[in-house]
Amino acid sequence: MFTQITAAQVKQRLEAGEKLTILDVRRQEEWDEFHIDNAIHIPLHDLEDRWEELSEHKDHEIVVYCRSGNRSSQACMFLQIVGFTNPVNMRGGILTW
């Protein structure tokens, strides 16, 4: 199982100056509408082919978000399968941002 975090906790950590690795797994049009600054964008449907782009973060926390938390949960499970040690799902997704 993977860890969960709230949008409020992510905001608090960012506001405190913490450098977080954040992955947005929403579709391109959702990303274009709004996204968290400095997030990495890899849509869920591309993650299987592009996960190696994240390999430098394999042993570090990576906060994953989508619209509501469903796709990001799937992404966290996938990242664990390919060996990521600390994917963290932003519960409630960007809707709670």
N, CA, C and O atoms as CSV, one atom per row, in Angstrom:
chain,resi,resn,atom,element,x,y,z
A,1,MET,N,N,0.844,-1.193,0.000
A,1,MET,CA,C,0.000,0.000,0.000
A,1,MET,C,C,0.883,1.248,0.000
A,1,MET,O,O,2.035,1.207,0.433
A,2,PHE,N,N,0.341,2.326,-0.479
A,2,PHE,CA,C,1.086,3.579,-0.558
A,2,PHE,C,C,0.516,4.588,0.437
A,2,PHE,O,O,-0.603,4.433,0.928
A,3,THR,N,N,1.288,5.601,0.717
A,3,THR,CA,C,0.916,6.657,1.655
A,3,THR,C,C,-0.064,7.628,0.989
A,3,THR,O,O,-0.061,7.808,-0.229
A,4,GLN,N,N,-0.888,8.237,1.811
A,4,GLN,CA,C,-1.823,9.271,1.353
A,4,GLN,C,C,-1.423,10.605,1.986
A,4,GLN,O,O,-0.879,10.639,3.090
A,5,ILE,N,N,-1.695,11.690,1.284
A,5,ILE,CA,C,-1.448,13.032,1.797
A,5,ILE,C,C,-2.597,13.915,1.328
A,5,ILE,O,O,-3.185,13.656,0.279
A,6,THR,N,N,-2.919,14.940,2.083
A,6,THR,CA,C,-3.973,15.859,1.662
A,6,THR,C,C,-3.362,17.026,0.881
A,6,THR,O,O,-2.164,17.294,0.973
A,7,ALA,N,N,-4.200,17.705,0.121
A,7,ALA,CA,C,-3.750,18.891,-0.610
A,7,ALA,C,C,-3.267,19.950,0.376
A,7,ALA,O,O,-2.283,20.640,0.110
A,8,ALA,N,N,-3.951,20.086,1.513
A,8,ALA,CA,C,-3.542,21.069,2.528
A,8,ALA,C,C,-2.136,20.762,3.047
A,8,ALA,O,O,-1.344,21.677,3.270
A,9,GLN,N,N,-1.827,19.486,3.238
A,9,GLN,CA,C,-0.489,19.113,3.702
A,9,GLN,C,C,0.565,19.430,2.643
A,9,GLN,O,O,1.652,19.908,2.968
A,10,VAL,N,N,0.242,19.164,1.377
A,10,VAL,CA,C,1.170,19.477,0.290
A,10,VAL,C,C,1.416,20.983,0.242
A,10,VAL,O,O,2.562,21.424,0.163
A,11,LYS,N,N,0.334,21.780,0.290
A,11,LYS,CA,C,0.465,23.239,0.272
A,11,LYS,C,C,1.332,23.729,1.431
A,11,LYS,O,O,2.205,24.579,1.254
A,12,GLN,N,N,1.078,23.183,2.610
A,12,GLN,CA,C,1.824,23.589,3.801
A,12,GLN,C,C,3.313,23.306,3.629
A,12,GLN,O,O,4.150,24.143,3.967
A,13,ARG,N,N,3.636,22.146,3.113
A,13,ARG,CA,C,5.036,21.794,2.917
A,13,ARG,C,C,5.693,22.687,1.858
A,13,ARG,O,O,6.839,23.106,2.021
A,14,LEU,N,N,4.967,22.975,0.780
A,14,LEU,CA,C,5.506,23.864,-0.251
A,14,LEU,C,C,5.714,25.277,0.291
A,14,LEU,O,O,6.739,25.906,0.025
A,15,GLU,N,N,4.735,25.772,1.054
A,15,GLU,CA,C,4.829,27.110,1.627
A,15,GLU,C,C,5.971,27.217,2.625
A,15,GLU,O,O,6.516,28.301,2.836
A,16,ALA,N,N,6.339,26.088,3.243
A,16,ALA,CA,C,7.459,26.059,4.185
A,16,ALA,C,C,8.799,25.992,3.461
A,16,ALA,O,O,9.856,25.991,4.091
A,17,GLY,N,N,8.744,25.934,2.120
A,17,GLY,CA,C,9.967,25.934,1.333
A,17,GLY,C,C,10.506,24.562,0.991
A,17,GLY,O,O,11.589,24.441,0.418
A,18,GLU,N,N,9.760,23.533,1.337
A,18,GLU,CA,C,10.214,22.175,1.033
A,18,GLU,C,C,10.149,21.934,-0.477
A,18,GLU,O,O,9.182,22.318,-1.136
A,19,LYS,N,N,11.168,21.309,-1.002
A,19,LYS,CA,C,11.206,20.954,-2.423
A,19,LYS,C,C,10.571,19.569,-2.575
A,19,LYS,O,O,11.147,18.566,-2.152
A,20,LEU,N,N,9.398,19.521,-3.171
A,20,LEU,CA,C,8.694,18.260,-3.367
A,20,LEU,C,C,8.743,17.853,-4.831
A,20,LEU,O,O,8.699,18.700,-5.723
A,21,THR,N,N,8.834,16.567,-5.065
A,21,THR,CA,C,8.654,16.035,-6.412
A,21,THR,C,C,7.180,15.731,-6.548
A,21,THR,O,O,6.637,14.911,-5.809
A,22,ILE,N,N,6.530,16.393,-7.495
A,22,ILE,CA,C,5.088,16.266,-7.675
A,22,ILE,C,C,4.816,15.814,-9.100
A,22,ILE,O,O,5.340,16.382,-10.058
A,23,LEU,N,N,3.994,14.787,-9.223
A,23,LEU,CA,C,3.632,14.215,-10.521
A,23,LEU,C,C,2.145,14.393,-10.772
A,23,LEU,O,O,1.317,13.966,-9.967
A,24,ASP,N,N,1.813,15.017,-11.877
A,24,ASP,CA,C,0.433,15.212,-12.316
A,24,ASP,C,C,0.147,14.160,-13.391
A,24,ASP,O,O,0.826,14.121,-14.417
A,25,VAL,N,N,-0.851,13.310,-13.159
A,25,VAL,CA,C,-1.159,12.235,-14.111
A,25,VAL,C,C,-2.460,12.492,-14.881
A,25,VAL,O,O,-3.047,11.567,-15.443
A,26,ARG,N,N,-2.902,13.745,-14.901
A,26,ARG,CA,C,-4.130,14.083,-15.628
A,26,ARG,C,C,-3.850,14.227,-17.121
A,26,ARG,O,O,-2.699,14.269,-17.555
A,27,ARG,N,N,-4.940,14.302,-17.898
A,27,ARG,CA,C,-4.825,14.490,-19.344
A,27,ARG,C,C,-4.284,15.878,-19.665
A,27,ARG,O,O,-4.316,16.777,-18.825
A,28,GLN,N,N,-3.791,16.043,-20.878
A,28,GLN,CA,C,-3.174,17.308,-21.301
A,28,GLN,C,C,-4.117,18.491,-21.127
A,28,GLN,O,O,-3.696,19.543,-20.647
A,29,GLU,N,N,-5.368,18.342,-21.502
A,29,GLU,CA,C,-6.298,19.473,-21.402
A,29,GLU,C,C,-6.553,19.865,-19.945
A,29,GLU,O,O,-6.785,21.039,-19.656
A,30,GLU,N,N,-6.512,18.904,-19.032
A,30,GLU,CA,C,-6.656,19.220,-17.611
A,30,GLU,C,C,-5.426,19.981,-17.113
A,30,GLU,O,O,-5.543,20.954,-16.369
A,31,TRP,N,N,-4.256,19.526,-17.531
A,31,TRP,CA,C,-2.986,20.184,-17.186
A,31,TRP,C,C,-2.986,21.629,-17.694
A,31,TRP,O,O,-2.601,22.551,-16.975
A,32,ASP,N,N,-3.425,21.813,-18.948
A,32,ASP,CA,C,-3.440,23.142,-19.553
A,32,ASP,C,C,-4.339,24.103,-18.786
A,32,ASP,O,O,-4.057,25.298,-18.704
A,33,GLU,N,N,-5.422,23.574,-18.227
A,33,GLU,CA,C,-6.375,24.401,-17.494
A,33,GLU,C,C,-5.778,24.916,-16.189
A,33,GLU,O,O,-5.928,26.092,-15.858
A,34,PHE,N,N,-5.108,24.047,-15.453
A,34,PHE,CA,C,-4.466,24.410,-14.188
A,34,PHE,C,C,-3.593,23.259,-13.732
A,34,PHE,O,O,-3.946,22.093,-13.909
A,35,HIS,N,N,-2.448,23.587,-13.142
A,35,HIS,CA,C,-1.590,22.572,-12.531
A,35,HIS,C,C,-0.758,23.201,-11.420
A,35,HIS,O,O,-0.599,24.421,-11.360
A,36,ILE,N,N,-0.241,22.368,-10.563
A,36,ILE,CA,C,0.616,22.820,-9.475
A,36,ILE,C,C,1.971,23.214,-10.069
A,36,ILE,O,O,2.549,22.472,-10.863
A,37,ASP,N,N,2.460,24.363,-9.684
A,37,ASP,CA,C,3.752,24.852,-10.182
A,37,ASP,C,C,4.854,23.811,-9.966
A,37,ASP,O,O,4.926,23.165,-8.921
A,38,ASN,N,N,5.693,23.670,-10.966
A,38,ASN,CA,C,6.861,22.786,-10.951
A,38,ASN,C,C,6.524,21.297,-10.915
A,38,ASN,O,O,7.407,20.467,-10.697
A,39,ALA,N,N,5.262,20.958,-11.125
A,39,ALA,CA,C,4.899,19.535,-11.195
A,39,ALA,C,C,5.417,18.940,-12.505
A,39,ALA,O,O,5.582,19.644,-13.501
A,40,ILE,N,N,5.664,17.657,-12.480
A,40,ILE,CA,C,6.028,16.901,-13.677
A,40,ILE,C,C,4.720,16.383,-14.268
A,40,ILE,O,O,3.870,15.884,-13.531
A,41,HIS,N,N,4.548,16.491,-15.565
A,41,HIS,CA,C,3.308,16.035,-16.180
A,41,HIS,C,C,3.548,14.788,-17.021
A,41,HIS,O,O,4.227,14.833,-18.046
A,42,ILE,N,N,2.981,13.684,-16.570
A,42,ILE,CA,C,2.945,12.453,-17.362
A,42,ILE,C,C,1.539,11.886,-17.199
A,42,ILE,O,O,1.219,11.335,-16.145
A,43,PRO,N,N,0.693,12.008,-18.221
A,43,PRO,CA,C,-0.659,11.461,-18.112
A,43,PRO,C,C,-0.634,9.973,-17.768
A,43,PRO,O,O,0.262,9.243,-18.192
A,44,LEU,N,N,-1.613,9.540,-17.007
A,44,LEU,CA,C,-1.667,8.142,-16.576
A,44,LEU,C,C,-1.546,7.183,-17.753
A,44,LEU,O,O,-0.848,6.173,-17.664
A,45,HIS,N,N,-2.225,7.495,-18.859
A,45,HIS,CA,C,-2.191,6.581,-20.005
A,45,HIS,C,C,-0.802,6.499,-20.650
A,45,HIS,O,O,-0.556,5.602,-21.456
A,46,ASP,N,N,0.103,7.415,-20.309
A,46,ASP,CA,C,1.476,7.387,-20.821
A,46,ASP,C,C,2.483,6.844,-19.804
A,46,ASP,O,O,3.636,6.584,-20.149
A,47,LEU,N,N,2.060,6.677,-18.577
A,47,LEU,CA,C,2.997,6.353,-17.505
A,47,LEU,C,C,3.735,5.040,-17.737
A,47,LEU,O,O,4.926,4.946,-17.440
A,48,GLU,N,N,3.062,4.043,-18.253
A,48,GLU,CA,C,3.705,2.751,-18.496
A,48,GLU,C,C,4.894,2.886,-19.447
A,48,GLU,O,O,5.890,2.176,-19.305
A,49,ASP,N,N,4.788,3.790,-20.408
A,49,ASP,CA,C,5.859,3.989,-21.385
A,49,ASP,C,C,6.882,5.039,-20.958
A,49,ASP,O,O,7.986,5.088,-21.501
A,50,ARG,N,N,6.519,5.882,-19.982
A,50,ARG,CA,C,7.393,7.020,-19.648
A,50,ARG,C,C,7.898,7.030,-18.208
A,50,ARG,O,O,8.583,7.974,-17.815
A,51,TRP,N,N,7.583,6.011,-17.410
A,51,TRP,CA,C,7.950,6.036,-15.992
A,51,TRP,C,C,9.443,6.197,-15.759
A,51,TRP,O,O,9.854,6.728,-14.727
A,52,GLU,N,N,10.263,5.743,-16.707
A,52,GLU,CA,C,11.708,5.849,-16.513
A,52,GLU,C,C,12.179,7.307,-16.468
A,52,GLU,O,O,13.273,7.588,-15.981
A,53,GLU,N,N,11.360,8.229,-16.971
A,53,GLU,CA,C,11.690,9.654,-16.859
A,53,GLU,C,C,11.756,10.089,-15.399
A,53,GLU,O,O,12.343,11.122,-15.076
A,54,LEU,N,N,11.154,9.302,-14.527
A,54,LEU,CA,C,11.107,9.612,-13.098
A,54,LEU,C,C,12.160,8.848,-12.302
A,54,LEU,O,O,12.192,8.940,-11.075
A,55,SER,N,N,13.013,8.103,-12.980
A,55,SER,CA,C,13.910,7.169,-12.293
A,55,SER,C,C,14.811,7.827,-11.247
A,55,SER,O,O,15.190,7.174,-10.274
A,56,GLU,N,N,15.161,9.093,-11.424
A,56,GLU,CA,C,15.997,9.750,-10.418
A,56,GLU,C,C,15.261,9.928,-9.096
A,56,GLU,O,O,15.886,10.202,-8.072
A,57,HIS,N,N,13.947,9.775,-9.107
A,57,HIS,CA,C,13.131,9.915,-7.901
A,57,HIS,C,C,12.708,8.560,-7.318
A,57,HIS,O,O,11.896,8.510,-6.394
A,58,LYS,N,N,13.244,7.489,-7.844
A,58,LYS,CA,C,12.801,6.136,-7.494
A,58,LYS,C,C,12.860,5.843,-5.993
A,58,LYS,O,O,12.005,5.132,-5.464
A,59,ASP,N,N,13.855,6.383,-5.318
A,59,ASP,CA,C,14.011,6.118,-3.889
A,59,ASP,C,C,13.660,7.316,-3.022
A,59,ASP,O,O,14.070,7.396,-1.864
A,60,HIS,N,N,12.899,8.247,-3.586
A,60,HIS,CA,C,12.471,9.437,-2.856
A,60,HIS,C,C,10.950,9.553,-2.903
A,60,HIS,O,O,10.286,8.905,-3.712
A,61,GLU,N,N,10.426,10.377,-2.035
A,61,GLU,CA,C,8.988,10.637,-2.048
A,61,GLU,C,C,8.601,11.324,-3.352
A,61,GLU,O,O,9.273,12.251,-3.805
A,62,ILE,N,N,7.517,10.858,-3.943
A,62,ILE,CA,C,6.964,11.510,-5.124
A,62,ILE,C,C,5.454,11.627,-4.903
A,62,ILE,O,O,4.750,10.621,-4.802
A,63,VAL,N,N,4.972,12.860,-4.830
A,63,VAL,CA,C,3.548,13.129,-4.594
A,63,VAL,C,C,2.843,13.078,-5.944
A,63,VAL,O,O,3.227,13.778,-6.881
A,64,VAL,N,N,1.804,12.242,-6.037
A,64,VAL,CA,C,1.087,12.036,-7.293
A,64,VAL,C,C,-0.340,12.573,-7.144
A,64,VAL,O,O,-1.021,12.297,-6.157
A,65,TYR,N,N,-0.774,13.342,-8.138
A,65,TYR,CA,C,-2.153,13.831,-8.081
A,65,TYR,C,C,-2.826,13.755,-9.451
A,65,TYR,O,O,-2.179,13.692,-10.496
A,66,CYS,N,N,-4.158,13.764,-9.389
A,66,CYS,CA,C,-4.997,13.809,-10.589
A,66,CYS,C,C,-6.156,14.748,-10.284
A,66,CYS,O,O,-5.992,15.711,-9.534
A,67,ARG,N,N,-7.301,14.483,-10.845
A,67,ARG,CA,C,-8.461,15.337,-10.608
A,67,ARG,C,C,-9.054,15.077,-9.229
A,67,ARG,O,O,-9.290,16.010,-8.461
A,68,SER,N,N,-9.299,13.783,-8.913
A,68,SER,CA,C,-9.991,13.461,-7.661
A,68,SER,C,C,-9.282,12.424,-6.787
A,68,SER,O,O,-9.700,12.188,-5.653
A,69,GLY,N,N,-8.241,11.817,-7.286
A,69,GLY,CA,C,-7.506,10.839,-6.490
A,69,GLY,C,C,-7.541,9.422,-7.025
A,69,GLY,O,O,-6.793,8.570,-6.545
A,70,ASN,N,N,-8.383,9.145,-8.002
A,70,ASN,CA,C,-8.497,7.788,-8.539
A,70,ASN,C,C,-7.313,7.430,-9.447
A,70,ASN,O,O,-6.643,6.421,-9.229
A,71,ARG,N,N,-7.064,8.255,-10.455
A,71,ARG,CA,C,-5.941,7.974,-11.363
A,71,ARG,C,C,-4.606,8.032,-10.633
A,71,ARG,O,O,-3.698,7.257,-10.933
A,72,SER,N,N,-4.485,8.942,-9.680
A,72,SER,CA,C,-3.224,9.029,-8.939
A,72,SER,C,C,-3.012,7.787,-8.079
A,72,SER,O,O,-1.873,7.365,-7.880
A,73,SER,N,N,-4.084,7.200,-7.571
A,73,SER,CA,C,-3.971,5.928,-6.835
A,73,SER,C,C,-3.458,4.833,-7.760
A,73,SER,O,O,-2.585,4.049,-7.385
A,74,GLN,N,N,-4.003,4.785,-8.963
A,74,GLN,CA,C,-3.540,3.796,-9.944
A,74,GLN,C,C,-2.068,4.020,-10.279
A,74,GLN,O,O,-1.298,3.067,-10.400
A,75,ALA,N,N,-1.686,5.285,-10.427
A,75,ALA,CA,C,-0.292,5.620,-10.739
A,75,ALA,C,C,0.625,5.199,-9.595
A,75,ALA,O,O,1.705,4.660,-9.837
A,76,CYS,N,N,0.211,5.438,-8.355
A,76,CYS,CA,C,1.017,5.029,-7.195
A,76,CYS,C,C,1.217,3.522,-7.179
A,76,CYS,O,O,2.321,3.042,-6.924
A,77,MET,N,N,0.157,2.777,-7.450
A,77,MET,CA,C,0.277,1.312,-7.494
A,77,MET,C,C,1.252,0.888,-8.589
A,77,MET,O,O,2.096,0.019,-8.372
A,78,PHE,N,N,1.134,1.499,-9.757
A,78,PHE,CA,C,2.038,1.167,-10.860
A,78,PHE,C,C,3.478,1.492,-10.493
A,78,PHE,O,O,4.374,0.681,-10.724
A,79,LEU,N,N,3.708,2.670,-9.924
A,79,LEU,CA,C,5.068,3.060,-9.558
A,79,LEU,C,C,5.678,2.080,-8.550
A,79,LEU,O,O,6.867,1.771,-8.619
A,80,GLN,N,N,4.866,1.602,-7.628
A,80,GLN,CA,C,5.364,0.596,-6.682
A,80,GLN,C,C,5.760,-0.686,-7.411
A,80,GLN,O,O,6.785,-1.293,-7.099
A,81,ILE,N,N,4.961,-1.086,-8.362
A,81,ILE,CA,C,5.242,-2.316,-9.122
A,81,ILE,C,C,6.582,-2.218,-9.835
A,81,ILE,O,O,7.318,-3.202,-9.905
A,82,VAL,N,N,6.909,-1.035,-10.369
A,82,VAL,CA,C,8.168,-0.875,-11.099
A,82,VAL,C,C,9.320,-0.464,-10.185
A,82,VAL,O,O,10.403,-0.131,-10.666
A,83,GLY,N,N,9.095,-0.486,-8.868
A,83,GLY,CA,C,10.194,-0.326,-7.931
A,83,GLY,C,C,10.335,0.999,-7.210
A,83,GLY,O,O,11.323,1.203,-6.504
A,84,PHE,N,N,9.378,1.912,-7.360
A,84,PHE,CA,C,9.460,3.168,-6.612
A,84,PHE,C,C,9.146,2.885,-5.145
A,84,PHE,O,O,8.208,2.151,-4.832
A,85,THR,N,N,9.933,3.468,-4.258
A,85,THR,CA,C,9.809,3.134,-2.843
A,85,THR,C,C,8.834,4.003,-2.069
A,85,THR,O,O,8.357,3.596,-1.009
A,86,ASN,N,N,8.522,5.215,-2.584
A,86,ASN,CA,C,7.671,6.098,-1.795
A,86,ASN,C,C,6.737,6.974,-2.626
A,86,ASN,O,O,6.798,8.200,-2.533
A,87,PRO,N,N,5.867,6.357,-3.444
A,87,PRO,CA,C,4.842,7.180,-4.095
A,87,PRO,C,C,3.777,7.558,-3.063
A,87,PRO,O,O,3.388,6.737,-2.232
A,88,VAL,N,N,3.316,8.791,-3.123
A,88,VAL,CA,C,2.338,9.298,-2.159
A,88,VAL,C,C,1.157,9.860,-2.936
A,88,VAL,O,O,1.331,10.730,-3.790
A,89,ASN,N,N,-0.035,9.370,-2.648
A,89,ASN,CA,C,-1.243,9.817,-3.340
A,89,ASN,C,C,-1.818,11.057,-2.666
A,89,ASN,O,O,-2.046,11.067,-1.457
A,90,MET,N,N,-2.054,12.118,-3.467
A,90,MET,CA,C,-2.725,13.305,-2.929
A,90,MET,C,C,-4.229,13.040,-2.960
A,90,MET,O,O,-4.889,13.168,-3.992
A,91,ARG,N,N,-4.737,12.670,-1.803
A,91,ARG,CA,C,-6.133,12.282,-1.647
A,91,ARG,C,C,-7.064,13.438,-2.028
A,91,ARG,O,O,-6.883,14.565,-1.568
A,92,GLY,N,N,-8.043,13.152,-2.857
A,92,GLY,CA,C,-9.003,14.171,-3.292
A,92,GLY,C,C,-8.565,14.933,-4.526
A,92,GLY,O,O,-9.358,15.661,-5.124
A,93,GLY,N,N,-7.304,14.771,-4.913
A,93,GLY,CA,C,-6.792,15.366,-6.130
A,93,GLY,C,C,-6.848,16.882,-6.168
A,93,GLY,O,O,-6.960,17.548,-5.139
A,94,ILE,N,N,-6.767,17.411,-7.393
A,94,ILE,CA,C,-6.724,18.863,-7.595
A,94,ILE,C,C,-8.033,19.517,-7.179
A,94,ILE,O,O,-8.065,20.719,-6.916
A,95,LEU,N,N,-9.108,18.746,-7.116
A,95,LEU,CA,C,-10.393,19.303,-6.666
A,95,LEU,C,C,-10.300,19.849,-5.250
A,95,LEU,O,O,-11.038,20.763,-4.883
A,96,THR,N,N,-9.389,19.289,-4.449
A,96,THR,CA,C,-9.239,19.748,-3.072
A,96,THR,C,C,-8.154,20.812,-2.927
A,96,THR,O,O,-7.898,21.301,-1.826
A,97,TRP,N,N,-7.528,21.161,-4.025
A,97,TRP,CA,C,-6.433,22.143,-4.005
A,97,TRP,C,C,-6.987,23.527,-3.743
A,97,TRP,O,O,-6.229,24.495,-3.687
